[in-house]
Amino acid sequence: MPARSVPLQDPVLDQAIAWLVKLRAFPGSAPADPELQARIAAWRAADPRHEQVWAELMAAEEQFQRLVALPVPTAQWHAPLKRLNQSRQHRQSRRRWMGNAMLGLGSIALGAVAARQSGLFDTLDGSSYATRTGDLRQLRLGDGTALALNTSSSVQVRFDDARRLLLLRHGEIFIDTGADAQWSHHRPFWVQTAHARLQALGTRFDVRQHDDGTQLTVVEGRVAVHVAGVDPLVAQAGEIVDIHTDGRLVRRVAGESAMDPTAWLEQSLVVRQMRLADVVAQLARYRTGWLQCDPAVADLLVSGVFQLQDTEVALEALAQALPLTIERRTRFWVRVTSAGRSG
């Protein structure tokens, strides 16, 4: 499920790479053919977009050599996600959320652009990442951490000599902490939300911030939850901790939850005996406009797997499985109501 924010199939990028391959065909320090240089210059001048992509491509090529110093080889980018799938073998036909590593490319420059656009070179503090409604994004940070952003999310990376810190502004992220092998000393890994500070203790975990608090789901390892005025709580693998705005911490077992909190990594909504109103609220996170559930059917219980790439398909599936009608006044105004009832 490639993120739409990484346009590796941009035709302008393809043209730029083709020109660069021809330019680099001259061995050693031999100058390129003046005619070829003139043709490239004419292509760059033909459209501001051409010049923009060319500049990006050249900058990425210069940084490509730094890949050899990174702690995780390109071919291992999606290894943490393979472990995630292995820990969830009780489900069938699940989609991997990360694409295959980029192998066999015709140009080193394309690999450099992929690394640059995926966030592989982002090691400086102050880097920010965001997703729009319905989009997902996955990144590899400079310390080796795999980071995924769910729909309508925003996070800021603040790494320095003393610590690694992610500031979750809004939305939801999944983290597989890296080994930070480039540093001679251990830098603790923290996630800061509006309601708590979370310290990763060698782990993989999900954090969602919403108006009423923060939800932490630990998939592997442990996470320490720090809230002002409350003794730290250490959450174990397979646990969910609800952090309320008043500082209350409620621990529960992830397997007993009505919703799989990490299924979004595979663009799925997996629910078990969940209220219809809550299912509709989850689908609403992945679409623009107004989507509501009629109170008359809000307490109907739903179980199933719904794909998040197209919430219209998910709504139709609900209407076929339950006595429901999907009322649409416009594509941005949708209500789930009882069959035969509208208005």
GUFITI-656854 format. One line per field, with one value per residue (C-alpha): residue number from 0; chain; x, y, z. Coordinates in nm, 3 decimals, m for minus. Layout:
N
k	[NUM; ...]
c	[A; ...]
X	[X; ...]
Y	[Y; ...]
Z	[Z; ...]
This chain:
343
k	[0; 1; 2; 3; 4; 5; 6; 7; 8; 9; 10; 11; 12; 13; 14; 15; 16; 17; 18; 19; 20; 21; 22; 23; 24; 25; 26; 27; 28; 29; 30; 31; 32; 33; 34; 35; 36; 37; 38; 39; 40; 41; 42; 43; 44; 45; 46; 47; 48; 49; 50; 51; 52; 53; 54; 55; 56; 57; 58; 59; 60; 61; 62; 63; 64; 65; 66; 67; 68; 69; 70; 71; 72; 73; 74; 75; 76; 77; 78; 79; 80; 81; 82; 83; 84; 85; 86; 87; 88; 89; 90; 91; 92; 93; 94; 95; 96; 97; 98; 99; 100; 101; 102; 103; 104; 105; 106; 107; 108; 109; 110; 111; 112; 113; 114; 115; 116; 117; 118; 119; 120; 121; 122; 123; 124; 125; 126; 127; 128; 129; 130; 131; 132; 133; 134; 135; 136; 137; 138; 139; 140; 141; 142; 143; 144; 145; 146; 147; 148; 149; 150; 151; 152; 153; 154; 155; 156; 157; 158; 159; 160; 161; 162; 163; 164; 165; 166; 167; 168; 169; 170; 171; 172; 173; 174; 175; 176; 177; 178; 179; 180; 181; 182; 183; 184; 185; 186; 187; 188; 189; 190; 191; 192; 193; 194; 195; 196; 197; 198; 199; 200; 201; 202; 203; 204; 205; 206; 207; 208; 209; 210; 211; 212; 213; 214; 215; 216; 217; 218; 219; 220; 221; 222; 223; 224; 225; 226; 227; 228; 229; 230; 231; 232; 233; 234; 235; 236; 237; 238; 239; 240; 241; 242; 243; 244; 245; 246; 247; 248; 249; 250; 251; 252; 253; 254; 255; 256; 257; 258; 259; 260; 261; 262; 263; 264; 265; 266; 267; 268; 269; 270; 271; 272; 273; 274; 275; 276; 277; 278; 279; 280; 281; 282; 283; 284; 285; 286; 287; 288; 289; 290; 291; 292; 293; 294; 295; 296; 297; 298; 299; 300; 301; 302; 303; 304; 305; 306; 307; 308; 309; 310; 311; 312; 313; 314; 315; 316; 317; 318; 319; 320; 321; 322; 323; 324; 325; 326; 327; 328; 329; 330; 331; 332; 333; 334; 335; 336; 337; 338; 339; 340; 341; 342]
c	[A; A; A; A; A; A; A; A; A; A; A; A; A; A; A; A; A; A; A; A; A; A; A; A; A; A; A; A; A; A; A; A; A; A; A; A; A; A; A; A; A; A; A; A; A; A; A; A; A; A; A; A; A; A; A; A; A; A; A; A; A; A; A; A; A; A; A; A; A; A; A; A; A; A; A; A; A; A; A; A; A; A; A; A; A; A; A; A; A; A; A; A; A; A; A; A; A; A; A; A; A; A; A; A; A; A; A; A; A; A; A; A; A; A; A; A; A; A; A; A; A; A; A; A; A; A; A; A; A; A; A; A; A; A; A; A; A; A; A; A; A; A; A; A; A; A; A; A; A; A; A; A; A; A; A; A; A; A; A; A; A; A; A; A; A; A; A; A; A; A; A; A; A; A; A; A; A; A; A; A; A; A; A; A; A; A; A; A; A; A; A; A; A; A; A; A; A; A; A; A; A; A; A; A; A; A; A; A; A; A; A; A; A; A; A; A; A; A; A; A; A; A; A; A; A; A; A; A; A; A; A; A; A; A; A; A; A; A; A; A; A; A; A; A; A; A; A; A; A; A; A; A; A; A; A; A; A; A; A; A; A; A; A; A; A; A; A; A; A; A; A; A; A; A; A; A; A; A; A; A; A; A; A; A; A; A; A; A; A; A; A; A; A; A; A; A; A; A; A; A; A; A; A; A; A; A; A; A; A; A; A; A; A; A; A; A; A; A; A; A; A; A; A; A; A; A; A; A; A; A; A; A; A; A; A; A; A; A; A; A; A; A; A]
X	[0.000; 0.234; 0.172; 0.041; 0.283; 0.577; 0.533; 0.793; 0.593; 0.597; 0.656; 0.867; 1.088; 1.118; 1.232; 1.485; 1.631; 1.659; 1.857; 2.079; 2.154; 2.269; 2.474; 2.649; 2.725; 3.051; 3.327; 3.553; 3.587; 3.521; 3.290; 2.947; 2.867; 2.794; 2.492; 2.356; 2.418; 2.230; 1.936; 1.920; 1.935; 1.652; 1.441; 1.503; 1.408; 1.090; 0.894; 0.955; 0.854; 1.140; 1.393; 1.246; 1.266; 1.615; 1.742; 1.586; 1.738; 2.086; 2.064; 1.945; 2.229; 2.484; 2.336; 2.314; 2.664; 2.558; 2.337; 2.634; 2.666; 2.303; 2.226; 1.962; 2.030; 1.771; 1.683; 1.579; 1.341; 1.031; 1.178; 1.001; 0.672; 0.740; 0.775; 0.445; 0.272; 0.435; 0.292; m0.058; m0.063; m0.414; m0.548; m0.547; m0.503; m0.360; m0.193; 0.162; 0.169; 0.515; 0.627; 0.914; 1.265; 1.379; 1.605; 1.731; 1.680; 1.833; 1.979; 2.140; 1.973; 1.627; 1.731; 1.852; 1.524; 1.331; 1.542; 1.510; 1.133; 1.074; 1.246; 1.560; 1.785; 1.580; 1.813; 1.800; 1.567; 1.269; 1.166; 0.788; 0.563; 0.189; m0.083; m0.407; m0.746; m0.746; m0.370; m0.112; 0.262; 0.564; 0.914; 1.256; 1.421; 1.795; 1.825; 1.668; 1.319; 1.027; 0.747; 0.399; 0.139; m0.231; m0.494; m0.489; m0.185; 0.108; 0.433; 0.755; 1.094; 1.335; 1.655; 1.967; 2.272; 2.075; 1.746; 1.514; 1.174; 0.861; 0.596; 0.256; 0.056; m0.257; m0.367; m0.203; 0.142; 0.299; 0.661; 0.919; 1.213; 1.555; 1.880; 2.038; 2.361; 2.538; 2.559; 2.820; 2.578; 2.215; 1.962; 1.623; 1.324; 1.021; 0.681; 0.511; 0.135; m0.097; m0.169; 0.147; 0.512; 0.576; 0.920; 0.990; 1.181; 1.291; 0.953; 0.686; 0.376; 0.086; m0.014; m0.338; m0.417; m0.778; m0.984; m1.057; m0.705; m0.434; m0.448; m0.131; m0.115; 0.201; 0.266; 0.611; 0.837; 0.735; 0.643; 0.658; 0.371; 0.454; 0.175; 0.220; 0.124; 0.091; 0.342; 0.477; 0.298; 0.487; 0.265; 0.354; 0.312; m0.052; m0.183; m0.371; m0.350; m0.612; m0.471; m0.753; m0.735; m0.769; m0.458; m0.637; m0.466; m0.682; m0.503; m0.677; m0.596; m0.566; m0.716; m1.038; m1.084; m1.374; m1.133; m0.787; m0.590; m0.310; m0.506; m0.484; m0.123; m0.274; m0.547; m0.810; m1.068; m1.112; m1.397; m1.566; m1.906; m1.853; m2.135; m2.237; m2.199; m1.836; m1.769; m1.911; m1.699; m1.388; m1.475; m1.535; m1.168; m1.072; m1.302; m1.375; m1.717; m1.993; m2.059; m2.296; m2.495; m2.866; m2.916; m3.194; m2.936; m2.631; m2.630; m2.639; m2.334; m2.094; m1.818; m1.602; m1.309; m1.352; m1.100; m1.012; m0.896; m1.259; m1.499; m1.792; m1.737; m1.729; m2.059; m2.223; m2.101; m2.267; m2.592; m2.591; m2.517; m2.760; m3.105; m2.953; m2.982; m2.693; m2.849; m2.648; m2.743; m2.402; m2.072; m1.977; m2.303; m2.374; m2.582; m2.625; m2.986; m3.246; m3.366; m3.672; m3.606; m3.465; m3.505]
Y	[0.000; 0.273; 0.614; 0.864; 1.119; 0.931; 0.981; 0.733; 0.679; 1.046; 1.061; 1.375; 1.186; 0.903; 1.152; 1.309; 0.969; 0.880; 1.199; 1.133; 0.779; 0.913; 1.183; 0.930; 0.700; 0.885; 0.698; 0.852; 1.227; 1.247; 1.540; 1.465; 1.528; 1.904; 1.817; 1.597; 1.872; 2.117; 1.878; 1.832; 2.209; 2.256; 1.993; 2.160; 2.501; 2.375; 2.350; 2.470; 2.124; 1.975; 2.199; 2.121; 1.744; 1.768; 1.962; 1.708; 1.421; 1.569; 1.642; 1.289; 1.140; 1.333; 1.189; 0.834; 0.745; 0.808; 0.500; 0.276; 0.432; 0.380; 0.110; m0.075; m0.179; m0.087; m0.453; m0.481; m0.182; m0.395; m0.658; m0.510; m0.536; m0.899; m0.957; m0.779; m1.015; m1.317; m1.208; m1.206; m1.544; m1.620; m1.394; m1.492; m1.291; m0.985; m0.718; m0.609; m0.232; m0.173; m0.226; m0.447; m0.310; m0.133; m0.378; m0.403; m0.036; 0.093; 0.397; 0.452; 0.792; 0.635; 0.452; 0.780; 0.953; 0.667; 0.693; 1.069; 1.070; 0.788; 0.982; 0.766; 1.070; 1.251; 1.257; 1.623; 1.743; 1.949; 1.720; 1.704; 1.454; 1.458; 1.271; 1.391; 1.233; 0.878; 0.864; 0.644; 0.700; 0.492; 0.619; 0.498; 0.744; 0.791; 0.581; 0.282; 0.336; 0.239; 0.494; 0.478; 0.756; 0.681; 0.902; 1.274; 1.256; 1.484; 1.413; 1.605; 1.435; 1.585; 1.384; 1.518; 1.384; 1.306; 1.158; 1.063; 1.231; 1.218; 1.484; 1.352; 1.661; 1.473; 1.142; 0.802; 0.651; 0.306; 0.276; 0.000; 0.147; 0.123; 0.012; 0.358; 0.180; 0.494; 0.638; 0.532; 0.577; 0.483; 0.755; 0.690; 0.694; 0.901; 0.983; 1.296; 1.344; 1.604; 1.368; 1.170; 1.091; 0.738; 0.577; 0.286; 0.001; m0.180; m0.224; m0.189; 0.006; 0.215; 0.557; 0.734; 1.082; 1.199; 1.464; 1.250; 1.120; 0.897; 0.524; 0.316; m0.037; m0.241; m0.508; m0.615; m0.525; m0.269; 0.100; 0.315; 0.563; 0.886; 1.119; 1.414; 1.329; 0.955; 0.675; 0.549; 0.248; m0.009; m0.161; m0.506; m0.664; m0.738; m0.457; m0.136; 0.164; 0.436; 0.767; 1.004; 1.382; 1.380; 1.159; 0.828; 0.521; 0.223; m0.096; m0.366; m0.669; m0.592; m0.926; m0.841; m0.510; m0.472; m0.339; m0.446; m0.127; m0.201; m0.342; 0.000; m0.085; m0.318; m0.070; m0.276; m0.217; m0.538; m0.536; m0.792; m0.723; m0.349; m0.094; 0.025; 0.387; 0.320; 0.138; 0.433; 0.673; 0.475; 0.480; 0.856; 0.905; 0.794; 1.016; 1.383; 1.526; 1.426; 1.061; 0.987; 0.699; 0.727; 0.679; 0.429; 0.177; 0.292; m0.008; m0.278; m0.504; m0.555; m0.809; m0.823; m0.697; m0.380; m0.236; 0.129; 0.210; 0.265; 0.342; 0.339; m0.034; m0.078; 0.110; m0.103; m0.416; m0.296; m0.229; m0.581; m0.749; m0.549; m0.391; m0.057; 0.213; 0.437; 0.778; 1.010; 1.371; 1.446; 1.256; 1.462; 1.408; 1.045; 0.889; 0.526; 0.467; 0.193; 0.023; 0.204; 0.508; 0.834; 1.207]
Z	[0.000; m0.113; 0.039; m0.210; m0.069; m0.230; m0.607; m0.730; m1.050; m1.147; m1.527; m1.487; m1.243; m1.495; m1.762; m1.527; m1.439; m1.808; m1.872; m1.570; m1.683; m2.020; m1.848; m1.621; m1.913; m1.973; m1.784; m1.524; m1.543; m1.916; m1.993; m2.126; m2.489; m2.528; m2.743; m2.462; m2.208; m2.431; m2.466; m2.089; m2.038; m2.287; m2.109; m1.771; m1.910; m2.075; m1.751; m1.391; m1.274; m1.477; m1.304; m0.961; m1.011; m1.162; m0.859; m0.625; m0.820; m0.813; m0.441; m0.372; m0.576; m0.370; m0.051; m0.177; m0.065; 0.294; 0.275; 0.347; 0.694; 0.793; 1.049; 0.843; 0.481; 0.221; 0.165; 0.533; 0.545; 0.588; 0.825; 1.130; 0.947; 0.865; 1.239; 1.291; 1.050; 1.217; 1.551; 1.399; 1.220; 1.344; 1.066; 0.701; 0.380; 0.557; 0.350; 0.416; 0.477; 0.332; m0.029; m0.136; m0.102; m0.417; m0.600; m0.955; m1.037; m1.356; m1.180; m0.843; m0.845; m0.827; m0.511; m0.369; m0.447; m0.286; 0.028; 0.038; m0.014; 0.236; 0.511; 0.525; 0.542; 0.806; 1.108; 1.208; 1.479; 1.373; 1.085; 1.058; 0.881; 0.820; 0.636; 0.487; 0.547; 0.413; 0.356; 0.527; 0.527; 0.632; 0.704; 0.813; 1.053; 1.082; 1.400; 1.225; 1.366; 1.143; 1.172; 1.021; 1.023; 1.007; 0.848; 0.931; 1.156; 1.233; 1.414; 1.473; 1.512; 1.765; 1.791; 1.965; 2.149; 2.464; 2.348; 2.064; 2.086; 1.873; 1.932; 1.826; 1.734; 1.636; 1.493; 1.523; 1.471; 1.487; 1.596; 1.570; 1.757; 1.593; 1.752; 1.711; 1.619; 1.496; 1.847; 2.101; 2.391; 2.446; 2.366; 2.524; 2.291; 2.392; 2.245; 2.376; 2.341; 2.489; 2.777; 2.859; 2.791; 2.670; 2.697; 2.464; 2.623; 2.307; 2.153; 1.886; 1.978; 1.853; 1.987; 1.906; 2.037; 2.037; 2.213; 2.521; 2.576; 2.436; 2.363; 2.380; 2.235; 2.296; 2.033; 2.153; 2.443; 2.706; 2.721; 3.034; 3.069; 3.251; 3.360; 3.595; 3.952; 3.883; 3.936; 3.601; 3.458; 3.250; 2.980; 2.851; 2.509; 2.435; 2.655; 2.585; 2.816; 2.794; 2.920; 3.009; 3.016; 3.397; 3.429; 3.489; 3.343; 3.247; 3.147; 2.943; 2.730; 2.359; 2.258; 2.439; 2.256; 2.015; 1.752; 1.640; 1.709; 1.460; 1.165; 1.000; 0.911; 0.653; 0.558; 0.738; 1.008; 1.210; 1.462; 1.686; 1.837; 1.807; 1.818; 1.472; 1.580; 1.675; 1.347; 1.151; 1.358; 1.265; 0.895; 0.918; 1.006; 0.655; 0.449; 0.407; 0.477; 0.718; 0.803; 1.091; 1.234; 1.315; 1.693; 1.612; 1.485; 1.684; 1.919; 1.652; 1.696; 1.406; 1.346; 1.035; 0.834; 0.629; 0.384; 0.443; 0.089; m0.012; 0.271; 0.027; m0.019; 0.359; 0.396; 0.130; 0.307; 0.627; 0.442; 0.297; 0.630; 0.846; 0.796; 0.705; 0.443; 0.338; 0.287; 0.062; m0.003; m0.153; m0.156; 0.152; 0.346; 0.434; 0.708; 0.809; 0.908; 0.942; 0.624; 0.491; 0.707; 0.576; 0.614]
